[in-house]
């Protein structure tokens, strides 16, 4: 069983294994499933008291799910709470309240240097772990599609918008599904078997994107998925699935690697079209 990378994965694992856990571990499991916000910042002593178990039981619970300690589980919930806080100002406040002050933290140059470092690492990982077969298959699918529908909501919207722009410059029939006026289904209603849907979503996954990918699968369209885990809910609908691990600074995630990937696909498609003319 792989270690959960986010709370959705952890909750799925807990539910699937709940009946096999001991009574004490079931108490912890129930508390973890029902108390997202308090798990993020309460101390282990407080959590143990609330769950009515000894602190050692929290450690046993964590190890049962392949974590080295319960603090790693707390980190999953803390990240999720901060990431779902829409306001960057509120995120910064939460981090300042619950993490010790670091030298230089919050200073513009320090932030720039941190993002430059993590983005460099993410780019290297993208270049070394993305297979040639995946890329060539994706470009081939893009080149053969009658129409290309692109879905990317919330923080993925900028990536989807850029890809739509780039594909149109490659003379493709590319359409951005943005749900303007709540018309997601109407925008996707014309998708056919000769079309391609490219969806972009990262944890916590946009429910609308998952819904639209499912609808595209029912329509018989091929799908390229860009996400952050092989067990993302979108992966099940993919013909090609790119897993991108973005750089992150204090739970503020970058988009550099994802933009690099979609730009590479668009440029490779342009070269392919040029060679076939």
C-alpha positions in Angstrom: 0.0 0.0 0.0 1.5 3.3 -1.0 1.8 6.1 1.5 -1.1 8.6 1.1 0.0 11.9 -0.4 -3.1 13.8 0.5 -6.0 13.5 2.9 -8.4 12.2 0.2 -6.1 9.2 -0.4 -5.6 8.7 3.4 -9.4 8.8 4.0 -10.0 6.2 1.2 -7.4 3.9 2.8 -8.9 4.3 6.2 -12.4 3.5 5.0 -11.2 0.4 3.1 -9.2 -1.0 6.0 -11.4 0.1 8.9 -13.0 -3.3 9.7 -9.5 -4.9 9.9 -8.2 -2.4 12.4 -8.1 -3.1 16.2 -10.7 -1.4 18.4 -8.1 1.2 19.5 -7.0 2.0 16.0 -10.7 2.2 14.9 -11.1 4.9 17.5 -8.2 6.9 16.0 -9.6 6.2 12.5 -13.0 7.6 13.4 -11.4 10.7 14.9 -9.2 11.3 11.9 -12.2 10.9 9.5 -14.3 13.4 11.5 -11.9 16.1 12.6 -10.1 17.6 9.6 -9.4 21.0 11.0 -8.4 20.1 14.5 -5.9 17.5 13.2 -4.1 20.2 11.3 -2.9 22.2 14.3 -3.8 20.4 17.6 -0.9 18.8 19.5 -0.6 15.0 19.6 -1.4 15.1 23.3 -4.7 16.9 22.6 -5.6 14.6 19.7 -4.9 11.5 21.9 -7.2 12.9 24.6 -10.0 13.8 22.2 -9.8 10.3 20.6 -9.6 8.7 24.0 -6.4 6.7 23.3 -2.9 6.8 24.6 -0.4 8.8 22.5 1.4 5.6 21.6 -1.8 4.4 19.8 -1.5 7.4 17.4 2.0 6.2 16.5 0.8 2.7 15.9 -2.0 4.1 13.7 0.5 6.1 11.7 2.7 3.1 11.2 -0.2 1.0 10.1 -0.6 3.3 7.2 3.1 3.4 6.4 3.9 6.7 8.0 7.0 7.0 10.3 4.9 9.0 12.9 1.6 10.8 13.5 3.2 14.2 12.8 3.3 13.2 9.1 -0.4 12.6 9.1 -0.9 16.0 10.8 1.1 17.6 8.0 -1.3 16.2 5.4 -4.2 17.9 7.1 -2.3 21.1 7.7 -1.4 21.3 4.0 -4.9 20.6 2.9 -6.4 23.3 5.2 -3.9 25.9 4.0 -4.3 25.0 0.3 -8.1 25.3 0.6 -7.8 28.7 2.1 -8.4 30.8 -1.0 -6.8 34.0 0.3 -3.0 34.1 0.1 -3.1 36.6 3.0 -5.0 34.1 5.1 -2.5 31.4 4.1 0.4 33.5 5.2 -1.3 34.3 8.5 -1.9 30.6 9.2 1.7 29.7 8.5 2.9 32.6 10.7 0.7 31.5 13.6 1.6 27.8 13.5 5.2 27.6 12.4 8.3 29.1 14.0 9.7 32.2 12.5 12.6 31.6 10.1 15.4 34.0 9.2 14.5 35.9 6.1 11.1 34.3 5.8 8.5 36.4 4.0 11.2 38.7 2.4 10.8 39.0 -1.4 14.3 37.9 -2.3 14.1 34.9 0.1 10.8 33.9 -1.5 12.2 34.3 -5.0 15.3 32.2 -4.2 13.1 29.4 -2.6 10.8 29.3 -5.6 13.7 29.3 -8.0 15.3 26.3 -6.2 12.2 24.2 -5.9 11.2 24.9 -9.5 14.6 23.9 -10.7 14.2 20.6 -8.9 10.7 20.1 -10.3 11.8 20.8 -13.8 14.7 18.3 -13.5 12.3 15.6 -12.2 9.8 16.3 -15.0 12.5 16.0 -17.7 14.0 12.8 -16.3 10.8 11.0 -15.3 8.5 11.7 -18.2 8.8 8.9 -20.8 9.4 9.5 -24.5 6.6 7.0 -25.2 4.1 9.1 -23.2 5.1 12.3 -24.9 5.0 10.9 -28.5 1.6 9.2 -27.8 0.2 12.4 -26.5 1.4 14.5 -29.5 0.1 11.8 -31.9 -3.3 12.0 -30.2 -3.4 15.8 -30.4 -2.5 15.7 -34.0 -5.2 13.3 -35.0 -8.1 14.9 -33.0 -10.8 16.7 -34.8 -11.3 19.0 -31.9 -9.4 19.5 -28.6 -11.3 20.4 -25.5 -9.2 21.7 -22.5 -10.3 21.6 -18.9 -8.5 23.3 -16.1 -10.2 25.0 -13.2 -9.1 27.0 -10.2 -5.3 27.0 -10.0 -5.1 24.9 -13.1 -7.0 27.5 -15.1 -3.9 29.5 -16.1 -2.3 26.3 -17.5 -5.4 25.4 -19.5 -5.7 28.9 -20.8 -2.1 29.0 -22.0 -2.4 25.6 -23.7 -5.5 26.7 -25.5 -3.6 29.8 -26.8 -0.6 27.7 -27.8 -2.7 25.0 -29.6 -4.5 27.7 -31.6 -1.2 29.1 -32.7 -0.4 25.5 -33.9 -3.6 25.8 -36.0 -5.6 23.3 -33.9 -9.3 23.5 -33.2 -8.8 24.0 -29.4 -11.6 25.0 -27.1 -11.3 26.0 -23.4 -14.1 24.5 -21.2 -14.4 27.2 -18.5 -18.0 26.7 -17.4 -19.0 30.3 -18.1 -22.5 30.8 -16.7 -22.4 27.3 -15.2 -22.6 25.8 -18.7 -20.0 23.0 -18.3 -22.2 20.3 -19.7 -23.4 22.4 -22.6 -19.8 23.3 -23.6 -18.8 19.6 -23.5 -22.0 18.3 -25.2 -20.4 18.4 -28.7 -17.5 16.1 -27.8 -17.4 13.0 -30.1 -15.3 9.9 -30.6 -12.8 11.7 -32.9 -12.2 14.4 -30.3 -9.6 14.7 -27.5 -10.2 16.0 -24.0 -7.2 17.3 -22.0 -7.9 17.7 -18.3 -5.6 19.4 -15.7 -6.2 19.1 -12.0 -4.2 18.7 -8.8 -5.1 17.9 -5.2 -7.6 18.9 -3.9 -9.1 17.8 -7.3 -11.8 20.1 -8.8 -15.1 18.1 -8.7 -16.2 19.7 -11.9 -13.1 18.5 -13.7 -13.6 14.9 -12.5 -17.3 15.1 -13.6 -16.4 16.4 -17.0 -13.6 13.7 -17.5 -16.2 11.1 -16.7 -18.6 12.5 -19.2 -15.9 12.7 -21.9 -15.1 9.0 -21.2 -18.8 8.1 -21.8 -18.7 10.1 -25.1 -15.8 7.9 -26.2 -13.3 10.7 -26.5 -9.6 10.0 -25.9 -8.2 11.8 -22.9 -4.8 13.2 -21.8 -4.6 13.9 -18.0 -2.1 16.1 -16.2 -2.3 15.6 -12.5 -0.1 14.9 -9.4 -0.7 11.2 -8.6 -1.2 7.9 -10.4 -4.2 7.4 -8.0 -5.7 10.8 -8.8 -9.5 10.3 -9.5 -8.7 11.6 -13.1 -6.2 8.9 -13.9 -8.8 6.3 -14.4 -10.2 8.1 -17.4 -6.8 8.7 -19.1 -5.3 7.3 -22.3 -2.1 9.1 -21.3 -1.5 10.4 -17.8 1.3 12.8 -16.9 2.1 13.0 -13.2 3.7 16.3 -12.4 5.2 17.1 -9.0 5.3 20.9 -8.7 7.7 22.9 -6.5 6.2 24.2 -3.3 7.2 26.9 -0.9 5.3 27.0 2.4 2.3 25.3 0.8 2.2 27.8 -2.1 2.5 25.6 -5.1 4.2 26.6 -8.3 2.9 25.9 -11.9 6.3 26.1 -13.7 6.6 22.3 -14.4 3.0 22.0 -15.7 3.5 25.0 -18.0 6.7 23.6 -19.2 5.0 20.3 -20.0 2.1 21.8 -22.0 4.4 24.2 -23.8 6.5 21.2 -24.8 3.5 19.3 -26.1 2.3 22.3 -28.2 5.7 23.0 -29.7 6.2 19.3 -30.5 2.8 19.2 -32.1 3.8 22.2 -34.3 6.9 20.4 -35.4 5.0 17.2 -36.2 2.5 19.1 -38.3 5.2 20.9 -40.2 7.0 17.6 -41.0 3.7 16.1 -42.4 2.9 18.9 -44.8 
